[in-house]
Amino acid sequence: MRIVCQRVKRAKVEIGGQLFSEIKLGFLLLIGLEKDDTREDALKLACKISQLRIFSDQNEKMNLNCASVEGEILCVSQFTLCASLKKGTRPSFEKAMEPNKARELFDYFVEILKLHFPVKTGAFGVNMNIESINMGPVTILMDSKQ
């Protein structure tokens, strides 16, 4: 399971020119699910994200988690994070999880996060436009296998 976590002032998802979901201060999570990912992988990364201290405290030190700043989370499934460029320049997505299984694991991951934060999502398997304002910028790459 691969996640790109961005600390954002705000983020939103538009589908067909219409607003689908949006958050203010919080995390934008781009989530790639691979064939061998499990519920344990999702739980591991959800727990890490719930404690991730990348918001600044009064001394401008990254010391606060998302809950400490009353942040929100926007989760967007992004199978392209599973791309491989080992052979040439056209990405292979053979490591990506089959869509029905990926949707089930994505939903499980979101439900775990909802225990700690207000969580919104994009639409699974749909072409979306994502707009965000990254604070810092701060972007953290996470991989459940590392």
Wavefront OBJ file of the C-alpha trace (Angstrom):
o trace
v 0.000 0.000 0.000
v 1.439 3.317 -1.053
v 0.253 6.686 0.163
v 1.267 10.204 -0.731
v 0.307 12.361 2.251
v 0.203 16.111 1.681
v -0.330 18.677 4.418
v -2.883 21.046 2.889
v -4.633 24.329 3.640
v -7.489 22.967 1.563
v -8.218 20.371 -1.091
v -11.148 19.432 -3.268
v -12.331 16.873 -5.793
v -14.322 17.866 -8.857
v -16.046 15.413 -11.177
v -17.441 16.614 -14.483
v -16.901 20.235 -13.454
v -18.960 19.787 -10.256
v -17.669 19.878 -6.695
v -17.740 16.343 -5.249
v -15.980 16.821 -1.906
v -13.635 19.229 -0.166
v -11.745 19.782 3.053
v -10.085 22.702 4.744
v -6.916 22.245 6.833
v -5.715 18.657 6.943
v -4.270 15.853 4.824
v -4.809 14.982 1.191
v -4.066 11.258 0.882
v -3.449 9.717 -2.531
v -3.748 5.965 -2.026
v -2.383 3.193 -4.251
v -3.340 -0.396 -3.496
v -1.251 -3.321 -4.724
v -2.281 -6.956 -5.254
v -0.591 -8.207 -2.078
v -1.926 -5.484 0.245
v -4.015 -6.613 3.211
v -6.195 -5.184 5.964
v -3.086 -5.254 8.160
v -1.337 -2.900 5.705
v -4.325 -0.550 5.792
v -4.490 -0.622 9.582
v -0.746 0.002 9.895
v -0.810 3.088 7.675
v -4.094 4.437 9.073
v -2.618 4.285 12.581
v 0.574 5.988 11.404
v -1.399 8.736 9.672
v -3.575 9.316 12.733
v -0.427 10.083 14.756
v 1.659 11.750 12.025
v 3.039 14.992 13.477
v 3.636 17.334 10.552
v 1.700 20.420 11.632
v 3.658 23.227 13.264
v 3.373 24.055 16.952
v 3.784 27.547 18.468
v 7.574 27.242 17.970
v 7.194 26.433 14.254
v 8.337 22.852 14.899
v 6.472 20.018 13.161
v 5.037 18.567 16.340
v 1.229 18.401 15.970
v -0.908 15.701 14.404
v -4.022 16.300 12.307
v -6.399 15.913 15.263
v -4.453 18.554 17.229
v -5.268 21.163 14.585
v -8.853 19.911 14.116
v -7.906 18.827 10.603
v -9.818 16.831 8.041
v -8.709 14.143 5.616
v -9.477 13.763 1.924
v -8.764 10.231 0.631
v -8.407 9.654 -3.095
v -7.762 6.243 -4.632
v -4.939 6.465 -7.168
v -3.898 3.182 -8.756
v -1.157 4.956 -10.731
v 0.937 5.000 -7.532
v 1.453 1.287 -8.252
v 3.097 1.996 -11.603
v 6.341 0.335 -12.597
v 8.757 1.843 -15.126
v 11.263 -1.024 -15.111
v 10.756 -1.672 -18.828
v 10.695 1.480 -20.921
v 8.733 4.660 -20.425
v 5.139 3.407 -20.599
v 4.046 2.516 -17.065
v 2.919 -0.987 -16.196
v 0.136 -1.336 -13.633
v 0.382 -5.105 -13.164
v 1.030 -4.641 -9.415
v -2.233 -2.718 -8.934
v -4.993 -4.475 -7.031
v -8.099 -5.596 -8.928
v -10.725 -2.803 -8.681
v -13.385 -4.619 -6.604
v -10.840 -5.771 -4.019
v -9.186 -2.344 -4.031
v -12.508 -0.622 -3.363
v -13.156 -2.923 -0.400
v -9.700 -2.279 1.106
v -9.939 1.467 0.403
v -13.307 1.597 2.201
v -11.834 -0.299 5.170
v -8.938 2.187 5.350
v -11.366 5.135 5.276
v -13.506 3.609 8.050
v -10.447 3.317 10.301
v -9.556 6.974 9.719
v -13.149 8.031 10.429
v -12.647 6.843 14.004
v -10.255 9.798 14.457
v -11.097 12.486 11.877
v -13.726 13.893 9.564
v -12.929 12.059 6.314
v -14.110 12.741 2.781
v -13.253 10.836 -0.377
v -13.058 11.078 -4.092
v -15.120 8.730 -6.262
v -13.607 5.308 -6.772
v -12.641 4.478 -10.370
v -13.785 7.810 -11.767
v -11.784 10.452 -13.614
v -11.450 13.345 -11.151
v -9.805 16.734 -10.914
v -7.975 17.243 -7.619
v -7.079 20.726 -6.467
v -5.027 21.418 -3.365
v -2.925 24.021 -1.640
v 0.029 22.240 -0.065
v 1.368 23.896 3.106
v 5.140 24.121 3.235
v 5.105 22.223 0.970
v 5.074 19.097 3.120
v 4.641 15.783 1.321
v 5.318 12.409 2.936
v 5.592 9.127 1.019
v 4.422 6.040 2.878
v 4.713 2.385 1.928
v 3.293 -0.360 4.131
v 6.049 -2.731 2.975
v 8.864 -0.464 4.199
l 1 2 3 4 5 6 7 8 9 10 11 12 13 14 15 16 17 18 19 20 21 22 23 24 25 26 27 28 29 30 31 32 33 34 35 36 37 38 39 40 41 42 43 44 45 46 47 48 49 50 51 52 53 54 55 56 57 58 59 60 61 62 63 64 65 66 67 68 69 70 71 72 73 74 75 76 77 78 79 80 81 82 83 84 85 86 87 88 89 90 91 92 93 94 95 96 97 98 99 100 101 102 103 104 105 106 107 108 109 110 111 112 113 114 115 116 117 118 119 120 121 122 123 124 125 126 127 128 129 130 131 132 133 134 135 136 137 138 139 140 141 142 143 144 145 146
